[in-house]
Amino acid sequence: MTDVTKRVDAFLAEYGMDPARVDLDQCARAFQADMERGLRGDPEARMPMLPAYLAPEGDIPQDQPAIVIDAGGTNFRIGLVSLGARGPEIQDLRVFPMPGSQGPITWEEFVDQVSEAVLPLTGRSRRVGLCFSYAAEILPNGDGRVLRFSKQVQVEGSEGKELGRDLSAALAEKGAPGVTFSVLNDTVAALLGGVAALRDEVFDGFIGLIYGTGVNTCYAERWEKLSRVTTPWEKGSMLINMESARFDGAPLSEFDRRLDARSVDPGLCLYEKMVSGRYQGEVIYHALRQGAEDGLFSPELAAFLRGLEDLTSVQADAFSARPYGDGLLAAACRTEADREAVYTIIDRAVERSARLVCANLGGILLQTGAGARIHRPACIVAEGSTFYKGHLFRGKLERLCAEYFTGVLGRSYAFRQVADANLIGTAAAALLHA
């Protein structure tokens, strides 16, 4: 380790940004403890542990089309999906900016924009699966009650609104009555997409992981653990949307506190703000700005950073991929010491994110007991641009999972990527609720 790296590590430790502050086992057990509280309906729980009213098994009608909507953190996708013996078929897929991502809109405007996008497809199907990447309480009838938007998407007057009910009413007014909605979270959709696509493999349970603009996890919980669910349920387990973005059992740095204070929802979704693609660049930005004030860089780079108004996760990742390239940060670094210092800050921020995601997954393994037999691994279906496109994250996560899951917990696991998992899982939900 060079003197530059030692100096950066000491700087990060001073402000609470040292990745080693995240003790994997301690944090995983904190996740499990909060999971248990959420399952009991304890008001002290930060993660609500929302029932999805879907099981990871069931007979899906074949070759029947469903309209699918993927309302993500950045994009809004809509198309038609059929699931048949030859595999899924996706037609007429269109992509728009997520309503409310480019400025505040009202709930009425949101409903109007979404219903207008659905309307042209209602002649081919009246079943809609809505993958909703935000906090929502899923109702026994398959509808979803909005709890809150996040990831800087702003829809005023949305809290408590029922997505399917209001969208169905809007479509009826537009000349398309009888459209039914099945609402599910994107992590639930990813998990169901994995179950549908990986039927030729045998796993000891599934975990859905979203790591992109936002972060979240889901899994199948045993029925006897769902004491707060009073609706009759014939299956042995039910999918649970953890809303792990709201976990607050990880140690915050000074830079996390600065980011949170500037966000649209201070005090909420602290875990997501520490790790996700939407916020990672800003955490790094605050670290770089403080480093400029503390004499960590050359006068030239310090002056550049003082004038920098923001930094995106994409820009930070571009530097980690090509520190000698022509990106924003690479162009600003004129000395080897500057380049090493900036790289180390980004590397340590990503390392911390990987530790926190590993702890989240570890909490699920502790809760379920999955992966105890070496020949039947727990399957982690991962979705998200930051997971697959980030230069540093995936390698770090896989190393940490091997160290902790296999080396400490003695669990067997496997990551799987399923093409269009969200779309496939959303169609499956719509057809299962039919």
N, C-alpha and C positions, 0 to 999 in steps of 0.2 A: 504494500500500500504506500503510495507516494505521500509526500508532505501536503500536497494540494488536497488530495482526497481526505487525509486525516483532518485538515483544517475545515473542510466542508462538513464532515461528519460531526465534528465538535460544534460547529455552527447550528446544524440541524438539531442536535441533542439539546442545545441551549433553548431552542424554541419549541421543543416537544415533538419534533418531526422525525425522530430517529425510528426507523422501522422496527428495531428490536423492542420498542415499547409495547408492541403488539405481541404479547405472549400467546402463541397459537392455542395451546391447550386451555389456558385460562379464558381466552376470548371465545373459543368454541363452546365451553361449558356455560359461559354467560349467555350465548345464543340459545343453548338448550334450555336454560332456566327461564328465559323470557318466552320461549316457545311454549313451555308448560303453562306459564301464567296466561298467555294469550288464549290457549286452548280452553282454560277454565273460565275465561271471560273476566279475569282479574283486571280491574281498572288501572292497576299499577303497570300492566304490561305495555311496552312501547310498540311491539309488533302485534297487530290485531288478529293474525292467524285466521284469515277469512275462509269459511267453507265455500268450495266451488260448486257443490251439488253435482259433481261429476265423479265417476269412478275411472280408474285407469284400465278398465276392461268394458266390454259390451259389443253387441253385434251392430255394426254400422251398415245402414242400407247401401247397397251397391249401385253405382251408376246413376245416382240421383243427384242433380246439381244443387249446390247451395251457394248463395251469395256470401262472400267473405269480406269483412272489413278489418283492416289492421290499422288501428289508431295508435301510432307510435309516438315516441318523443319528438321526432323531427318530421317524419313523413306520414301521410294518410294514404293507404293502399286499398283498392277495392277491385274485386274481380269475381269470377265464377269458378268454383272448384267441384269436380266430381271425383269420388273415390271408387275405384273398381279393381277387378282382378289384375288388370294390366298396370296398376299403379295410379297415382293421382293425375288428374288432368286439370290444368289451370288455363283459363281463357279470359280474354278481355281485361287483363290486369292494367289498371291505371294508377298513377302516383300523383298526389297533390301535396302541397305543404299542409301540415297538421293545422286544422282550424284553431285559432288562438295562439299559435306559435309566433306570429308576426305582429302581434299587438292584441290588447284586450278586446274580447267580443262578449256579447251577452249569451245566455243560455239559448234564447230564442234564435239568435243568429247561428249558433252552433247546430241546433236541430235543423234549421232550414238548409244549411250547407251540406250536412250529412245526408239528409233525405233527398236532396237534389242529386247527389252522387249515386244513391241507391236506385232512384226511380227508373233509369233506363234499363236496369236488369230485372225488374220485377215481372216482366213478361215471360221470363225463363225460369224463375223460381220465386217462391214466396217465403222461403226459409233463409234467414240471415244469421250468420255467426259474426259477432262483433268482438274482436280482440281489443280489449281496452287496457292500455298500458299505464293506468293510473289507479289510485285507490278507489275501489268500489265494493260495496257489499252485494254479493251475489244472492239472489232470492231463490227460494225453492222452485219457482216457476221458470227459472232460467234468465230472468231479467236481472239488471244490475242497478243498484242505487249508488249514485256518485257520492263519494266521501270528499274527495278533493282532487284537483289537478295539481301537477308538479312539473319539474323540469322546465320551469319558466313559461309554461303554457297557461294562459289566463282566460278563463271562461267565467264571467261574473254571473252570480245567481245560480250556479250549478249544484251546490251542495244539497243533497237529499233528493235530487231529481232522479226519476227512473228512466234509464236510457231507452229500453225497448218500448215501453208504454208511450213515451213522448214521440219517438221516431215513428212508431206504427200509426199514431194519430196524425202526424204530419203527412205521412204517405197516403193515408186514407183521404185527407183533404186534397191531395194532389192527384187523386184518381186511382190509387193502388191500395184498396182495402185488403185486409186479411194477411198482411205481412207479419210474420212472427220472428222474434229476435231471441237469440241465445247469447248471453254476454259472458265473457270469460277474460281473465287476465292473460297477458302475453306469456308469462312463465307457464301457466296452465296449458296454453296453446302449444308451446314448445314441447312440453312433456307429452301431451297427447299426440303431437306429430311424431315424436320419437317412438311411442308405443305402436302407432299405426305403421310406421316405416320399418321397424326393426323386429318384425314378428318372427323372423327366422333365427333370432338370437335369444338366449335365455339369460335373464338378469334377476338379481335379487332386489327388485325395486327400481324405481326411476326417480330422478331429481331433475327438475327444470331450472336452468340458470339463464338469466338474461344479464348480459354485461355489455352495454352499449351506451346510449345517451343516459339511460338510467340503469339501476341494478335491482334485481329481485330474484327470489327463489321460491320454488314450490315442491311439494312431495305428497305422497299418499300416506295418510294417517289412519291408524286402526280405529274402527268404529267406537270401541269402548273408551277411547281417549276423548271423544267428542261430546262431552257431557253438556255443553251449552247448545248443541243442536237437538231440537225437539221434533223436527220433521221426521216422519217415518222414513227409514232408509234400508233397502233390502241387500245392499252390497256390503262386503266385509271391510271396505275402506273408502275413504273419500279424499279427493285432492284438496289440499290446503294451500291457498295463496298467502304466503307469510307476510308480504309487505315488509320485507327485510330492510328496505330503505329507511325505515323509521327506527331501527335499532340504535340505541345510544350507549351501549356498554363498552365502546372503544375509546381509548384515550385521545382527546382532541389536542391538536397543536395550536399555537398562536395563529398560524396561517389559516387553519380551519375556522377559528373564531372570527377572523376578519372576513372571510368569505361568507360565513353565515350571516353576519351583520349586514352585508350588502345585498343579500338575496331577497327574493320576494316573499319568502316564508321563514323568517328567522326563528330558530329553535326547533324546526321540524326537519325530518329526513336527514339527520346528521350523518348517518352512515353513508347514504347515497352521495352526500356532498364531499365525503372523504375519498370516495373510490371511483365514481362513475365518470364516463366520458364527457358528460355535460359540464362537470366541475373540475376535473383533474387539471386542466390547463390553468384555471384560476388559482388553485392551490399552489401550483408551481410558480405562477406569476407573483404571488405574495412573497414566496420564498426568495425569488430572484431580486425583487425590489428591496427586501430587507438586507439581502446580501450586498447589494449596491451601497446601502447606507452603512453597513458594518465593515466596509473595506475588503470584501471578499474577492473583488474583481479589480481589473485595471481601471484607471480613471476614465478611459475611453468607453469601456463596456458599461461602467457604472453610470456614465452620463446617458448612454443609450437607454439603459433600463429605467432610469428616472423619468425619461420622456415616453416610455412605453405605457399605453393606456390599458391594454389587456393582452392576454395570451390564450389561444385556444389549445385544446388537447391535441388537435391535429398538428398545429405548429410545433408543440413540444415533442410529439412523436416523430415528426419529420427530422428534428435535430438528432434524436437518438438513433434514427436509421441512417442519417447522413450528416455527421457532425462537421464534415468538410464540404458539404454541399452548398447550395445557393439559397437555402431557406432563411427565414427571418433571423433566427438566432445564430445560425452558422455564419451568415454574412457579418453579423455584429462582433463575432469573436475573432480577434486579430492575433492573440497569443495562445500558445499551447496551454498555459495555466488557466486562462479564461475558458478555453474549450473543455478542459478536464473538469473544472469546477461546475460549469453549467450541466455537463453530462451527468456528473455525480448527483446533483440535485434532482434531475429528472429520474435517474435510475432509482434513487432512494424513495421518491414519491411513488413510483410504479411498484417497487418492492413492497411498500406498505400496503398499497391497494391489493396486491396479490395475497398478502398475509391475511388481510381482512376478509377477502372472498373465500380463501381456504378455511378460515375459521367458521364462516357461515355454513359452508358445505359440511364441515366437520361436526357442527352442531346438529345437522340433520342426521348424519350417520350415527351419532350418539343417541339421538331420539328414537330412531327406527331400528337400530341394530343391523341395518343392511350391510351386506358385503362381508359377513363374518366367515363365509366359506370361500376358499380361494377360487373354486371353479365356477362360482356364481357371483360375479361382481355387481356392485351397484352401478347403474348406468346414469351418467350425468349428461343430459342433452343440453348443450350450450348453444345459445343464440346471441347475436349482437356484434355490431361492427367493431367495437373496441376489443372484444375477445379475439376475433379472427384477424383483424387488420393492424392492431397495435404491435409495434416492433418488439417490445420487451415483455409485455404482460403474460402472454400464454406460457412462454418458457419458464418464467418465474413461478407461475401458479402450478404448473405440472411438477416442478422440482419440489415445491413446498408440500403438495399433496402426497407425493411419494414419501417424503420425510415424515409427515404427520400421520396420514391415513394408514400407510403400510407399516412405517417404522415404529410408530407410537401406539396407534389404535389397533393394528393388526387387521385392517379391513382391505378388501379387494374392491377395486373400482375401475371404471372405464369411461373416458370422455367420448362422446359420439356427436358428430355433426350430421344433421339431417337437412338436406336442401328444402327450402320453403317450409320448414317445420311449423312456423306460426300459421301459415295459410292452411296447411293440411290439418293441423290440430283444431283450428277454428271451424273448418268445414265438418270435421268429425263431431264437434260439440253441437253444431246446428242439427246434424242428422240424428245424433243420439237423443236429442230433446224432441225430435219430431213425433 
